[in-house]
């Protein structure tokens, strides 16, 4: 795999992870409205 595709695939993974984390936080917030984040 060349550098270009390796880097873009890493970026993609990072983006996926970030949106995943944001999603988790939103879900937790919905579950516990009293929890301060």
GROMACS elastic network, one bead per residue, 0.5 to 0.9 nm:
[ bonds ]
;  ai    aj funct       b0    kb
    1     4     6  0.83045   500
    1     5     6  0.66666   500
    1     6     6  0.64700   500
    2     5     6  0.57875   500
    2     6     6  0.62672   500
    2     7     6  0.87714   500
    3     6     6  0.50615   500
    3     7     6  0.60647   500
    3     8     6  0.86064   500
    4     7     6  0.53723   500
    4     8     6  0.63129   500
    4     9     6  0.86449   500
    5     8     6  0.51102   500
    5     9     6  0.59930   500
    5    10     6  0.85125   500
    6     9     6  0.52316   500
    6    10     6  0.62801   500
    6    11     6  0.87496   500
    7    10     6  0.50650   500
    7    11     6  0.62132   500
    7    12     6  0.86101   500
    8    12     6  0.61333   500
    8    13     6  0.86512   500
    9    13     6  0.62608   500
    9    14     6  0.86696   500
   10    13     6  0.51063   500
   10    14     6  0.62598   500
   10    15     6  0.86883   500
   11    14     6  0.50805   500
   11    15     6  0.62274   500
   11    16     6  0.86309   500
   12    15     6  0.50951   500
   12    16     6  0.61400   500
   12    17     6  0.85501   500
   13    16     6  0.50620   500
   13    17     6  0.60858   500
   13    18     6  0.85732   500
   14    17     6  0.50883   500
   14    18     6  0.61361   500
   14    19     6  0.87000   500
   15    18     6  0.50962   500
   15    19     6  0.62285   500
   15    20     6  0.84057   500
   16    19     6  0.53491   500
   16    20     6  0.60057   500
   16    21     6  0.86117   500
   17    21     6  0.61245   500
   17    22     6  0.86176   500
   18    21     6  0.51186   500
   18    22     6  0.61939   500
   18    23     6  0.85169   500
   19    22     6  0.50315   500
   19    23     6  0.60206   500
   19    24     6  0.85751   500
   20    23     6  0.50756   500
   20    24     6  0.62588   500
   20    25     6  0.87699   500
   21    24     6  0.50358   500
   21    25     6  0.62600   500
   21    26     6  0.86595   500
   22    25     6  0.51383   500
   22    26     6  0.62459   500
   22    27     6  0.86608   500
   23    26     6  0.51454   500
   23    27     6  0.62182   500
   23    28     6  0.86420   500
   24    27     6  0.51179   500
   24    28     6  0.61380   500
   24    29     6  0.85095   500
   25    28     6  0.50981   500
   25    29     6  0.60197   500
   25    30     6  0.85859   500
   25    37     6  0.85750   500
   26    29     6  0.50227   500
   26    30     6  0.62157   500
   26    31     6  0.86552   500
   27    30     6  0.51034   500
   27    31     6  0.62710   500
   27    32     6  0.87462   500
   28    32     6  0.61435   500
   28    33     6  0.83255   500
   28    35     6  0.85750   500
   29    32     6  0.51778   500
   29    33     6  0.55002   500
   29    34     6  0.80352   500
   29    35     6  0.67563   500
   29    36     6  0.83313   500
   29    37     6  0.80809   500
   30    33     6  0.57209   500
   31    34     6  0.89562   500
   31    35     6  0.89502   500
   32    35     6  0.54544   500
   32    36     6  0.88952   500
   33    36     6  0.80117   500
